[in-house]
Amino acid sequence: MIGLIILIVAIVAVIAITPFALDEKGYVLISFNNTTIEGTIVSFCIMAIVTAIVLYLTYKLIRYLLSIYHNTKHGFFARSQERKQAAIEQALWSAINDDYEHVEQALSGNSVPDKFEDIRLALLAKAALANNQTDKALERLFEISPEHQLKVAKLWLASGDSSAIESQMRVSAESKKATALELKLYTEVLVQQQHFSALEEFLPRLLRQKVFSSEQWTRVFSAYFSAQPVDKITSKYKQLPKKLQAYAHTAYLATMASAGQLIEVEGDLIKMVKHNDQHEQLAFILNGATNGNAIKLQTSIQERLKKDDNNNALLLGLACLANAQGDYDLAARVFDKALNPENKKQFSQQAALSYKNSAQAEKALVLYQ
């Protein structure tokens, strides 16, 4: 624009100077349709220069006004974006510190950048679950866009209703490139939805790809066996491939013990007494035992304790077994010796049961506190 104005001024200057150089007055006549403009070259040049100056000043004014508008607009949106960014950052830090009250405060009344909207909903759902507001959490989860639903699979599982993502999880898990996490999550969905036929078909793949640790296998099979009728548990266990039976063994024994079927698995449990590395596993199994009658197992444990009376795992197993058989006095005496800060949380219910039924309510109250 500046260059064009300078060019016009230069042309006008040349035109203005030319009559004086030629010693001619000069005359300008412009005719357009019915409009005619005429005058001397000098007057024409003055008019052209004034017009150029006016145009230049108008141009500068317009540019100035536009810059004010753009700066104001940019500043407003920049501040708005900063507020949105600050809200999501504050919520993330609060979530990292498990401060879900501040997560709610940071996100409930504030918007966030568009790309973080699904994260905002996920954080609000997580906060609602932490506050036992399942309905509110589900409402937030359903608002998350379909392409991000699998990224909040854990939240769906925690809500107790993972049916909404089961079909997506199945497609993801059946892919040849499925990750270990996707396989684990799909397994959890099947267990939660109690779709055990699908789980049975899926188990060999989990075994081939070595997805689970021994403890994770135990949790999966515990849920699987616990959902079966008592008279079907053993047959379901025996139908498993041999390699899977090895991973399901602890869960099978624990489920049978908790179902009051100790006598059915007593032989297997006696074998575990003979192996030092299986004593903690035995205590875990007997921790949930109910209404059992396993005299041979009790005798076997007591005989082993004569040789190793400080074997804490066996002591805990004996105390739980005594509870299952209704011998609360024996259980309480054993718990007095075996219970310590390391195992108190795991065996507090069994210990409290023994104290309560052996007229030691004060000790039971201490455990409940």
C-alpha positions in Angstrom: 0.0 0.0 0.0 2.8 2.4 0.9 4.7 1.6 -2.3 1.6 2.3 -4.4 1.0 5.7 -2.7 4.7 6.6 -3.3 4.4 5.6 -7.0 1.3 7.8 -7.4 2.9 10.7 -5.7 6.0 10.3 -8.0 3.9 10.2 -11.1 1.9 13.3 -10.0 5.2 15.1 -9.2 6.5 14.4 -12.7 3.3 15.6 -14.3 3.4 18.8 -12.1 7.0 19.6 -13.0 6.7 18.9 -16.7 4.7 22.1 -17.7 7.2 24.3 -15.9 10.1 22.5 -17.7 8.3 22.9 -21.1 7.2 26.5 -20.2 3.6 25.4 -20.8 0.6 26.0 -18.5 -0.8 22.5 -19.0 -4.4 21.4 -18.9 -6.2 18.3 -17.7 -9.5 17.0 -19.0 -11.0 13.7 -17.7 -14.3 12.5 -19.2 -16.2 9.4 -18.1 -19.7 8.7 -19.4 -21.6 11.9 -18.5 -19.0 13.1 -15.9 -16.3 15.5 -16.9 -13.4 16.7 -14.7 -11.1 19.5 -16.0 -8.5 21.9 -14.6 -4.9 22.8 -14.7 -2.1 20.3 -14.1 -1.1 22.2 -10.9 -4.6 22.0 -9.4 -4.9 18.4 -10.5 -1.5 17.5 -8.9 -2.5 19.2 -5.6 -5.8 17.3 -5.5 -4.0 14.1 -6.2 -1.5 14.7 -3.4 -4.2 15.5 -0.9 -6.1 12.4 -2.0 -3.0 10.2 -1.5 -2.4 11.7 1.9 -6.1 11.1 2.9 -5.9 7.5 1.6 -2.6 6.9 3.5 -4.0 8.3 6.8 -7.2 6.3 6.3 -5.1 3.1 5.7 -3.1 3.8 8.9 -6.2 4.4 10.9 -7.9 1.2 9.7 -4.7 -0.8 10.5 -4.5 0.7 14.0 -8.2 -0.1 14.7 -7.8 -3.7 13.4 -4.7 -4.2 15.5 -6.6 -3.1 18.6 -9.4 -5.5 17.8 -7.1 -8.4 17.1 -5.0 -7.8 20.3 -8.1 -7.5 22.4 -9.6 -10.6 20.9 -6.3 -12.6 21.2 -5.9 -11.5 24.7 -9.4 -12.5 25.7 -9.1 -15.9 24.1 -5.5 -16.4 25.4 -6.7 -15.7 29.0 -9.7 -18.0 28.5 -7.4 -20.8 27.2 -5.0 -20.2 30.1 -7.9 -20.6 32.6 -9.0 -23.8 30.8 -5.5 -25.2 30.8 -5.0 -24.3 34.5 -8.3 -26.2 35.4 -7.2 -29.5 33.8 -3.7 -29.2 35.2 -5.0 -28.6 38.7 -7.4 -31.5 38.4 -4.6 -33.9 37.2 -2.3 -32.9 40.1 -5.2 -33.4 42.6 -6.0 -36.8 41.1 -2.3 -37.9 41.4 -2.6 -37.1 45.1 -6.0 -38.8 45.4 -7.6 -35.5 46.4 -10.9 -36.1 44.5 -12.7 -33.3 46.3 -10.4 -30.8 44.6 -10.8 -32.7 41.3 -14.5 -32.0 41.5 -13.9 -28.3 42.4 -11.4 -27.8 39.6 -13.6 -29.3 36.9 -17.3 -29.1 37.8 -17.6 -25.4 37.2 -14.9 -24.9 34.6 -14.5 -25.8 31.0 -11.2 -27.2 29.6 -9.6 -27.2 26.1 -11.6 -29.3 23.7 -8.9 -31.9 23.3 -9.1 -32.6 27.1 -12.8 -32.8 27.4 -12.8 -36.7 27.6 -10.1 -36.5 30.2 -12.2 -34.1 32.2 -15.1 -36.5 32.1 -12.9 -39.4 33.0 -11.5 -37.5 36.0 -15.0 -36.6 37.2 -16.1 -40.2 36.9 -13.1 -41.3 38.9 -13.8 -38.7 41.6 -17.5 -39.9 41.7 -16.4 -43.5 42.1 -14.0 -42.5 44.9 -17.0 -40.8 46.6 -19.2 -43.9 46.1 -21.4 -42.1 43.6 -21.8 -44.8 41.0 -24.7 -43.4 39.1 -22.9 -40.1 38.7 -19.8 -41.9 37.5 -21.8 -43.9 34.9 -23.4 -40.7 33.7 -19.9 -39.2 33.1 -18.6 -42.3 31.5 -21.4 -42.5 29.0 -20.6 -38.9 27.9 -17.0 -39.9 26.8 -16.6 -40.2 23.1 -16.6 -43.7 21.6 -13.0 -43.6 20.4 -11.8 -43.1 24.0 -14.1 -45.6 25.8 -11.5 -48.3 26.0 -9.1 -45.9 27.7 -11.4 -45.8 30.7 -12.0 -49.5 30.8 -10.8 -49.6 34.5 -13.4 -47.0 35.4 -16.2 -49.0 33.8 -15.0 -52.1 35.7 -14.9 -50.1 39.0 -18.4 -48.9 38.3 -19.6 -52.5 38.3 -21.2 -52.2 34.9 -18.7 -53.0 32.1 -21.3 -54.3 29.7 -21.1 -51.0 27.7 -17.5 -51.7 26.6 -17.6 -55.5 26.3 -18.1 -55.6 22.6 -15.3 -53.1 22.0 -13.0 -55.0 24.4 -13.7 -58.2 22.6 -12.7 -56.8 19.2 -9.6 -55.3 20.7 -8.7 -58.5 22.6 -9.3 -60.8 19.6 -6.9 -58.8 17.5 -3.5 -60.5 16.8 -1.8 -57.4 18.0 -3.7 -57.2 21.3 -1.5 -56.0 24.2 -1.2 -57.7 27.5 -3.3 -54.9 29.1 -6.1 -55.3 26.6 -6.2 -59.1 27.3 -6.3 -58.6 31.0 -9.0 -56.0 30.8 -11.2 -58.2 28.6 -10.7 -61.0 31.0 -11.9 -58.8 33.9 -14.9 -57.7 31.9 -15.8 -61.4 31.2 -15.5 -62.2 34.9 -17.5 -59.2 36.0 -20.2 -60.0 33.5 -20.0 -63.7 34.4 -19.7 -64.7 30.8 -17.8 -67.8 31.7 -18.4 -69.7 28.5 -16.5 -67.0 26.7 -13.9 -67.0 29.4 -13.3 -70.7 29.1 -12.7 -70.3 25.3 -10.3 -67.4 26.0 -8.2 -69.0 28.8 -5.9 -71.0 26.5 -4.8 -67.8 24.7 -4.1 -66.1 28.0 -1.9 -69.0 28.9 0.0 -69.0 25.6 0.7 -65.3 25.8 1.7 -65.5 29.5 -0.5 -62.6 30.4 -1.0 -63.3 34.1 1.2 -63.9 37.1 0.3 -66.8 39.5 -1.5 -64.3 41.9 -3.5 -62.9 39.0 -4.5 -66.3 37.8 -5.6 -67.1 41.3 -7.9 -64.0 41.3 -9.4 -64.9 38.0 -10.1 -68.5 38.9 -11.4 -67.6 42.4 -14.1 -65.5 40.7 -14.7 -68.3 38.2 -15.1 -71.1 40.7 -17.1 -68.9 43.2 -19.7 -68.3 40.6 -20.2 -72.1 40.0 -22.7 -74.3 42.0 -20.9 -76.1 44.7 -21.5 -79.5 43.1 -20.0 -78.3 39.8 -16.8 -76.8 41.1 -14.7 -80.0 41.0 -16.0 -81.0 37.5 -15.2 -77.5 36.2 -11.7 -77.7 37.6 -11.1 -81.1 36.1 -12.3 -80.0 32.7 -9.5 -77.5 32.5 -6.4 -78.4 30.5 -3.6 -79.7 32.7 -1.4 -76.6 32.3 -4.3 -74.4 33.4 -5.1 -76.7 36.3 -1.8 -75.8 37.8 -2.7 -72.1 37.8 -6.2 -72.8 39.0 -5.2 -75.2 41.8 -5.0 -72.7 44.7 -8.2 -70.9 43.7 -10.0 -74.3 43.4 -8.9 -75.4 46.9 -9.7 -72.0 48.4 -13.2 -72.0 46.8 -13.9 -75.5 48.1 -12.7 -74.6 51.6 -14.9 -71.5 51.7 -17.8 -73.6 50.4 -17.5 -75.9 53.4 -16.1 -78.7 51.3 -12.8 -79.2 53.2 -13.2 -82.9 53.4 -13.2 -83.1 49.6 -9.8 -81.4 49.2 -8.2 -82.6 52.5 -5.8 -84.9 50.7 -4.4 -82.0 48.6 -4.1 -79.8 51.6 -2.2 -82.5 53.6 0.3 -82.7 50.7 0.9 -78.9 51.0 1.8 -79.3 54.7 4.8 -81.4 53.7 6.3 -78.6 51.6 7.7 -75.5 53.3 7.3 -73.4 50.2 3.5 -74.0 50.2 2.7 -73.1 53.8 1.8 -69.5 53.1 -0.4 -70.7 50.3 -2.1 -73.2 52.7 -2.8 -70.4 55.2 -4.3 -68.3 52.4 -6.6 -71.2 51.5 -7.7 -71.9 55.1 -8.2 -68.2 55.7 -11.6 -68.5 54.0 -12.5 -72.0 55.3 -16.0 -72.5 56.7 -17.9 -75.4 58.4 -15.2 -77.9 57.7 -14.3 -81.1 59.3 -10.7 -82.1 58.5 -9.3 -83.9 61.5 -6.5 -85.5 59.4 -5.4 -82.1 58.1 -5.4 -80.7 61.6 -3.3 -83.6 62.9 -0.9 -83.3 60.0 -0.4 -79.5 60.8 0.1 -80.1 64.5 2.6 -82.9 63.9 4.6 -80.6 61.6 4.5 -77.8 64.2 6.1 -80.1 66.8 9.2 -80.0 64.6 8.9 -76.3 63.8 6.7 -74.5 66.4 7.6 -71.0 65.1 6.3 -71.7 61.6 3.9 -68.7 61.5 2.2 -69.7 58.2 1.3 -73.1 59.6 0.1 -71.5 62.9 -2.2 -69.2 61.0 -3.5 -72.1 58.9 -4.2 -74.1 62.1 -6.0 -71.2 63.7 -8.3 -70.7 60.7 -8.9 -74.5 60.4 -9.8 -74.5 64.2 -12.3 -71.8 63.5 -13.9 -73.7 60.6 -14.3 -76.7 62.9 -15.8 -74.7 65.7 -12.8 -75.0 68.1 -12.6 -71.3 68.9 -10.6 -71.7 72.1 -7.8 -73.4 70.2 -8.0 -70.8 67.4 -7.8 -67.9 69.9 -4.7 -69.4 71.6 -2.9 -69.9 68.3 -3.8 -66.4 67.1 -2.3 -65.0 70.3 1.0 -66.5 69.2 0.8 -66.1 65.4 -0.9 -62.7 64.8 1.5 -59.8 64.2 1.5 -56.4 62.4 2.5 -58.0 59.1 -0.4 -60.5 58.9 -3.0 -58.7 61.1 -4.8 -57.1 58.2 -5.1 -60.4 56.2 -6.3 -62.6 59.2 -8.1 -60.0 61.4 -11.6 -61.4 60.6 -10.6 -64.9 61.5 -8.9 -63.7 64.7 -11.8 -61.6 65.7 -14.2 -64.5 65.1 -12.1 -66.7 67.4 -11.9 -64.1 70.2 -15.6 -63.3 69.9 -16.6 -66.9 70.3 -14.1 -67.6 73.1 -15.4 -64.9 75.4 -12.6 -62.5 74.6 -14.7 -59.6 73.2 -12.1 -57.0 74.2 -9.5 -58.5 71.8 -12.1 -58.7 69.1 -12.9 -55.0 69.5 -9.3 -54.1 69.2 -9.1 -55.9 65.8 -12.3 -54.2 64.6 -10.9 -50.7 65.4 
